C-alpha cells in the first residue's frame, strides 16, 4: 500500500502537508495529480475531524484535478503552505 499523506495547505504553485512519520512535504499540483493517479501516493484531507480521500478527476476535456467526496480540493480553502 502506498504511503498516506495528509494535505493541510495549498497555494496555486504547491500543495503540502504531513507524512505519516510527521515530516512535512510539498509538491506541485501537477506532480501530485500524477503521483496519486499512478498509485504512488495516497492523500487525504481532514475536515471537521473526518478524513476524506483525495482522488484524481478528469473532466470531459481530459483536464485533471484533485477532488474529495465533499468537493474539489481547490474549493476547500486550505491555508497557504509555509
Helices and strands as residue ranges (DSSP letters): E 4-10, E 15-19, E 24-27, H 29-38, E 42-47, E 50-58, E 64-68, E 71-72, G 73-76
